[in-house]
């Protein structure tokens, strides 16, 4: 739209006319084009207001700016209409009135030209505001979208965090089949431990590391003595969808021993 407003501004600034019918033929199309651009700006404003862009930081300023473009474009149309209103038309007088002679016609033209020029200059100013506003609008929206994308990328990276270790991946995989967080009062001391459905041993430290990254959660509405059900979150499921991490080259691969009886997976 900025280029359209700039092109129209040049046309209004450079328009030459003779007061009367010639002025109507030359200024009239400029008024109609201004009205078309006002309608286009209004459509764009409505579309922007109904878009997901409104949820992005900084979008309110863009909406305000585009609404000012609608206003300035409308004012430019009004200025052109005023110029046509000030134009001295050559229609016949009422019956009984003498027809204008050349001197009267020249006087009417001389009075009209400064008024028409003033309105045209005002229209040029309003169209310049429209073009400038559109340039700022395009730049502002591009910056807002880029900033939102940067924030999204950072958020995704923060959510992803560091890669899982092989032990963490195995623990998460075991918990996806079912598990509980339990507390035993054996030997007079409360000890929190993790029990998995398939008997895979998962240390409480590994579980807490997974919980901190929001890959698993437990049903805190249940007592630890009864056993809190462990659920693998959506983020945990996405982590499991990837390949199992490889162990560091300096570390020998090892597999955590499993319990030999199913009772190991039951809280006691």
JOWOQUI-V455497 format. One record per backbone hydrogen bond with DSSP energy under -1.0 kcal/mol. NH is the residue of the N-H (numbers start at 1). CO is the residue of the C=O. Records with the same first field share a line. If there is no record, write none. Layout:
NH: CO / CO
//
This chain:
5: 1
6: 2
7: 3
8: 4
9: 5
10: 6
11: 7
12: 8
13: 9
14: 10
23: 18
24: 20
25: 21
26: 22
27: 23
28: 24
31: 27
32: 28
33: 29
34: 30
35: 31
36: 32
37: 33
38: 34
39: 35
40: 36
41: 37
42: 38
43: 39
44: 40
45: 41
46: 42
47: 43
48: 44
49: 45
50: 46
51: 48
54: 51
55: 52
56: 53
59: 56
62: 58
63: 59
64: 60
65: 61
66: 62
67: 63
68: 64
69: 65
70: 66
71: 67
72: 68
73: 69
74: 70
75: 71
76: 72
77: 73
78: 74
79: 75
80: 76
81: 77
82: 78
83: 79
84: 80
85: 81
86: 82
97: 94
105: 101
106: 102
107: 103
108: 104
109: 105
110: 106
111: 107
112: 108
113: 109
116: 112
117: 113
118: 114
119: 115
120: 116
121: 117
122: 118
123: 119
124: 120
125: 121
126: 122
127: 123
128: 124
129: 125
130: 126
131: 127
132: 128
133: 129
134: 130
135: 131
136: 132
137: 133
138: 134
139: 135
140: 136
141: 137
142: 138
143: 139
144: 140
145: 141
146: 142
147: 143
148: 144
149: 145
150: 146
151: 147
152: 148
153: 149
154: 150
155: 151
156: 152
157: 153
158: 154
159: 155
160: 156
161: 157
169: 165
170: 166
171: 167
172: 168
173: 169
174: 170
175: 171
176: 172
177: 174
178: 175
180: 195
181: 228
182: 193
183: 224
184: 191
188: 185
189: 186
191: 184
193: 182
195: 180
197: 178
207: 203
208: 204
209: 205
210: 206
211: 207
212: 208
213: 209
214: 211
215: 210
217: 231
219: 229
220: 218
222: 219
227: 223
228: 181
230: 179
231: 217
233: 215
237: 233
238: 234
239: 235
240: 236
241: 237
251: 248
259: 199
264: 261
265: 262
266: 263
//
